[in-house]
Amino acid sequence: MTQPIPAGAQPTGVGAEPSAREQSAREQALVDRVVASFDDTPDERLRTLMQSLTRHLHAFVREVRPTETEWQRAIDFLTAVGHITDDRRQEFILLSDVFGISMQTVQVNNEARADATEATVFGPFFVADAPFVENGGDIANGAPGQPCWVQGRVTSIDGSPVADARLDVWEADDDGFYDVQYTDDRTAARGFLVTDANGEYRFWALTPTPYPIPHDGPVGELLSAVHRSPMRASHLHFMAQAAGLRTLVTHIFVDGDPLLDADSVFGVTDSLIKRFEFHEAGSPTPDGRVVEGPWSQVRFDIVLAPA
């Protein structure tokens, strides 16, 4: 007489294990049910996003076949990313950055257009209410670092100057920190200025230096586990906005920086690598400012695509 299989026990014997074909069919059936659950989504774009995301997530699970313990560790990791995120630190942006997803999103949303300046990652340290700086002014505001004279011209793709373009600029100081990473509410190494009638701009900043992305949290632990550096190549952030033209978010990078090929967020493109000229202490500056110690200068001409 055949004995019933106790609850929780695994069946044994010939034919007890499902075939590979049967297993695949079970898995695909689940994918199909979940995808179909979004069929009645009224917003067509949202429906497309959710169904595509479902297919890709299930494809990942079916490919790597994580254990339930590994999946729980992934959930714990994402929970930790959420817990450390606040109004001053965005760990989810860092996570997107180190996977190259931020840069890929930039690329698919900023298709090449004639000679328009390339975009790159936004980063987590932009501040919307940066102080206004006159052309020729200094955004450093006491931040430590070597002075750097930055100048250039903003044009459209037909070469016409863009007057009154707003340029937001921001960067880390010589200690590797942005002002928002300090706890004293300082505003330094950031500001915005407006191009003149010829589309030209100029200001003093700091010579960019390499620095690590915040790596004292779960994203840093991930980078450590996979033996990747948290360092970013030296750069200066720009955001250019003008009526009728596509807003540009970009950086410029320092030619010769050894980290250009190892930027932790994959933000470097060849067209954004610029030659910085370095000058000895006492060398005359473009605006006659007296600078104690060495200084540098760079030119960055910006070409904006139509909106």
Phi and psi in degrees as a GROMACS rama.xvg file:
@    title "Ramachandran Plot"
@    xaxis  label "Phi"
@    yaxis  label "Psi"
@TYPE xy
-72.5156  129.189  THR-2
-87.2687  139.867  GLN-3
-65.7537  148.838  PRO-4
-79.7653  124.107  ILE-5
-58.4313  148.779  PRO-6
-57.6587  133.578  ALA-7
88.3619  -13.8007  GLY-8
-80.8627  155.19  ALA-9
-93.8082  132.256  GLN-10
-66.7719  149.066  PRO-11
-127.6  168.586  THR-12
104.752  173.349  GLY-13
-61.2897  129.895  VAL-14
83.1962  0.840461  GLY-15
-70.5402  -38.673  ALA-16
-82.8737  136.534  GLU-17
-66.6505  147.503  PRO-18
-70.069  162.511  SER-19
-59.9727  -36.5143  ALA-20
-66.498  -42.22  ARG-21
-66.314  -41.1402  GLU-22
-62.2265  -44.4676  GLN-23
-62.4599  -38.8282  SER-24
-64.8769  -40.0353  ALA-25
-61.6163  -45.3846  ARG-26
-64.8268  -42.4911  GLU-27
-67.6041  -34.546  GLN-28
-62.2878  -38.9053  ALA-29
-65.6648  -44.1347  LEU-30
-55.9908  -47.0163  VAL-31
-61.8486  -39.2851  ASP-32
-66.9106  -42.435  ARG-33
-67.5006  -43.083  VAL-34
-59.67  -44.1223  VAL-35
-64.9237  -24.6237  ALA-36
-64.517  -16.4074  SER-37
-99.3394  4.48519  PHE-38
-58.8502  -32.3043  ASP-39
-93.0851  11.6482  ASP-40
-62.2028  120.653  THR-41
-63.7194  -38.0824  PRO-42
-80.6185  115.096  ASP-43
-60.8972  -41.3925  GLU-44
-65.4341  -43.0739  ARG-45
-62.372  -40.3649  LEU-46
-61.2645  -44.3291  ARG-47
-60.5796  -45.5719  THR-48
-61.6581  -47.1396  LEU-49
-68.0308  -40.0334  MET-50
-71.1872  -38.774  GLN-51
-66.7651  -43.4328  SER-52
-59.6027  -42.5781  LEU-53
-59.6375  -46.5937  THR-54
-61.1876  -43.782  ARG-55
-69.3199  -40.65  HIS-56
-64.1601  -43.7688  LEU-57
-66.8102  -35.7923  HIS-58
-62.7696  -39.4869  ALA-59
-62.1629  -48.0497  PHE-60
-62.8675  -41.2771  VAL-61
-70.5148  -27.2527  ARG-62
-76.6249  -52.0108  GLU-63
-89.4792  -17.1277  VAL-64
49.3029  63.4169  ARG-65
-65.1901  147.995  PRO-66
-72.9332  163.262  THR-67
-64.6334  -31.2662  GLU-68
-66.1339  -42.412  THR-69
-64.2761  -40.0504  GLU-70
-64.8281  -38.6752  TRP-71
-65.3565  -36.2386  GLN-72
-64.7725  -36.8083  ARG-73
-64.4363  -41.75  ALA-74
-63.6878  -42.5099  ILE-75
-62.2018  -39.0689  ASP-76
-62.3807  -48.5682  PHE-77
-64.5646  -34.6176  LEU-78
-62.2702  -42.8459  THR-79
-64.9586  -37.3841  ALA-80
-60.551  -41.6956  VAL-81
-67.7656  -39.1943  GLY-82
-66.5228  -33.9419  HIS-83
-85.1574  -12.5439  ILE-84
-77.5856  132.232  THR-85
-146.816  -164.765  ASP-86
-75.0299  -5.82798  ASP-87
-113.123  -15.9689  ARG-88
-137.172  126.387  ARG-89
-115.363  89.4939  GLN-90
-68.2451  -28.0693  GLU-91
-67.8443  -34.6442  PHE-92
-63.8593  -42.922  ILE-93
-59.7196  -41.7258  LEU-94
-62.8968  -44.5093  LEU-95
-60.9336  -40.9249  SER-96
-61.593  -48.5456  ASP-97
-73.6816  -16.4164  VAL-98
-89.1533  -1.16883  PHE-99
75.6922  5.86563  GLY-100
-71.5911  -38.1763  ILE-101
-59.1181  -46.448  SER-102
-67.5124  -38.6315  MET-103
-65.533  -37.9786  GLN-104
-64.4548  -39.6332  THR-105
-59.5367  -45.0344  VAL-106
-66.5977  -40.8673  GLN-107
-73.8214  -18.84  VAL-108
-99.4093  -2.14621  ASN-109
-133.503  69.7766  ASN-110
-63.4281  147.365  GLU-111
-56.8926  133.931  ALA-112
-140.654  103.467  ARG-113
49.5875  -127.067  ALA-114
-102.176  21.8182  ASP-115
-58.9013  140.921  ALA-116
-62.112  137.588  THR-117
-71.296  146.191  GLU-118
-91.589  162.363  ALA-119
-148.491  -172.059  THR-120
-63.6064  147.683  VAL-121
-75.699  -42.9542  PHE-122
82.1743  166.817  GLY-123
-94.2327  6.72557  PRO-124
-115.386  15.4369  PHE-125
-69.8918  143.307  PHE-126
-126.23  127.1  VAL-127
-70.4807  -30.7385  ALA-128
-104.667  47.6451  ASP-129
-65.2776  152.864  ALA-130
-72.0968  149.162  PRO-131
-74.9841  139.137  PHE-132
-128.601  128.996  VAL-133
-65.9287  154.23  GLU-134
-56.0184  131.682  ASN-135
89.9902  -4.05761  GLY-136
-79.0607  -174.829  GLY-137
-123.577  121.19  ASP-138
-85.6737  -11.6795  ILE-139
-60.2651  -43.8662  ALA-140
51.4167  44.6744  ASN-141
90.2379  -3.87487  GLY-142
-65.7469  141.203  ALA-143
-72.1533  140.571  PRO-144
153.371  169.158  GLY-145
-79.1798  130.994  GLN-146
-60.8108  144.792  PRO-147
-139.398  126.291  CYS-148
-89.2753  123.336  TRP-149
-118.272  131.035  VAL-150
-147.999  161.832  GLN-151
176.205  -168.385  GLY-152
-139.861  141.847  ARG-153
-106.352  125.994  VAL-154
-133.351  165.466  THR-155
-87.447  175.937  SER-156
-68.5612  -14.4142  ILE-157
-91.3739  5.35568  ASP-158
90.4994  -2.21763  GLY-159
-72.0573  138.064  SER-160
-66.9454  145.936  PRO-161
-109.229  102.606  VAL-162
-81.0644  152.768  ALA-163
62.6164  23.1566  ASP-164
-72.2789  138.383  ALA-165
-89.433  127.702  ARG-166
-117.005  112.403  LEU-167
-91.4734  133.816  ASP-168
-132.961  141.249  VAL-169
-158.439  155.036  TRP-170
-163.526  167.996  GLU-171
-81.533  156.087  ALA-172
-85.5741  -176.78  ASP-173
-67.9912  -16.324  ASP-174
-88.5214  -0.456689  ASP-175
88.1656  18.8148  GLY-176
-125.037  146.142  PHE-177
-85.6038  157.687  TYR-178
-57.344  -35.5478  ASP-179
-70.977  -9.32439  VAL-180
-84.9329  -10.3523  GLN-181
-87.6286  163.538  TYR-182
-103.783  8.19119  THR-183
-104.272  13.0232  ASP-184
61.1781  26.455  ASP-185
-69.1216  156.53  ARG-186
-123.853  113.878  THR-187
-154.733  152.639  ALA-188
56.9828  37.8145  ALA-189
-158.943  157.009  ARG-190
171.986  177.55  GLY-191
-134.254  150.226  PHE-192
-138.776  172.353  LEU-193
-125.801  135.883  VAL-194
-68.2009  152.364  THR-195
-83.8531  -171.229  ASP-196
-61.4547  -24.4046  ALA-197
-94.7712  7.42132  ASN-198
77.3443  11.1463  GLY-199
-92.6915  154.329  GLU-200
-145.334  161.373  TYR-201
-164.947  144.176  ARG-202
-166.895  162.007  PHE-203
-94.485  138.459  TRP-204
-139.085  -154.651  ALA-205
-113.203  143.558  LEU-206
-60.8953  120.721  THR-207
-60.0229  143.091  PRO-208
-131.715  155.17  THR-209
-69.5119  153.706  PRO-210
-156.414  159.524  TYR-211
-87.7042  143.795  PRO-212
-65.6778  157.632  ILE-213
-54.5045  121.495  PRO-214
-128.537  25.1863  HIS-215
-97.8346  13.7614  ASP-216
-125.139  -163.805  GLY-217
-61.5555  -35.6911  PRO-218
-65.2499  -40.0918  VAL-219
-62.6285  -39.7633  GLY-220
-63.1251  -38.8388  GLU-221
-63.0958  -47.2622  LEU-222
-59.8006  -40.4514  LEU-223
-63.0952  -41.5956  SER-224
-64.6809  -31.0741  ALA-225
-101.464  9.69121  VAL-226
59.481  45.4259  HIS-227
-113.204  144.426  ARG-228
-79.4695  145.289  SER-229
-86.3081  3.694  PRO-230
-74.4878  141.533  MET-231
-105.626  143.585  ARG-232
-64.3247  150.786  ALA-233
-57.8437  131.577  SER-234
-159.462  161.105  HIS-235
-125.128  126.921  LEU-236
-81.45  144.299  HIS-237
-134.903  143.189  PHE-238
-131.948  121.75  MET-239
-112.62  129.143  ALA-240
-132.591  135.081  GLN-241
-153.766  148.599  ALA-242
-58.6228  132.022  ALA-243
79.3188  1.69419  GLY-244
-123.587  154.561  LEU-245
-70.8841  129.973  ARG-246
-64.1184  133.567  THR-247
-112.482  127.641  LEU-248
-115.53  121.909  VAL-249
-153.845  178.215  THR-250
-131.166  168.394  HIS-251
-120.463  145.492  ILE-252
-116.466  156.822  PHE-253
-89.4623  118.328  VAL-254
-56.7596  133.504  ASP-255
94.2092  -8.04314  GLY-256
-64.1358  125.317  ASP-257
-66.1011  -11.3153  PRO-258
-93.545  3.97202  LEU-259
-58.2744  -33.929  LEU-260
-94.4324  6.2251  ASP-261
-136.303  26.4278  ALA-262
-60.3919  128.224  ASP-263
-66.7376  -17.928  SER-264
-115.53  10.7202  VAL-265
61.454  33.5319  PHE-266
-88.8306  -7.3062  GLY-267
-82.7665  131.338  VAL-268
-126.829  150.79  THR-269
-57.1024  -38.3123  ASP-270
-68.6362  -17.2583  SER-271
-96.5602  1.09618  LEU-272
-84.5598  121.048  ILE-273
-119.355  151.405  LYS-274
-85.9293  117.911  ARG-275
-95.2891  129.01  PHE-276
-93.0618  130.529  GLU-277
-107.951  135.907  PHE-278
-123.032  145.836  HIS-279
-72.8593  160.888  GLU-280
-58.2627  137.418  ALA-281
90.9702  -9.40494  GLY-282
-67.5682  141.412  SER-283
-64.5221  141.455  PRO-284
-99.2368  160.54  THR-285
-59.3655  -30.3233  PRO-286
-109.432  8.34601  ASP-287
82.9002  2.69123  GLY-288
-64.3993  140.811  ARG-289
-88.9445  118.918  VAL-290
-112.571  126.112  VAL-291
-84.3516  116.647  GLU-292
94.9427  -179.658  GLY-293
-65.9838  158.069  PRO-294
-149.074  170.99  TRP-295
-134.639  170.186  SER-296
-149.303  153.42  GLN-297
-150.102  150.005  VAL-298
-114.32  134.392  ARG-299
-136.463  102.668  PHE-300
-89.3744  132.44  ASP-301
-111.994  130.977  ILE-302
-116.018  120.944  VAL-303
-101.637  135.706  LEU-304
-83.1894  159.441  ALA-305
-61.6183  151.696  PRO-306
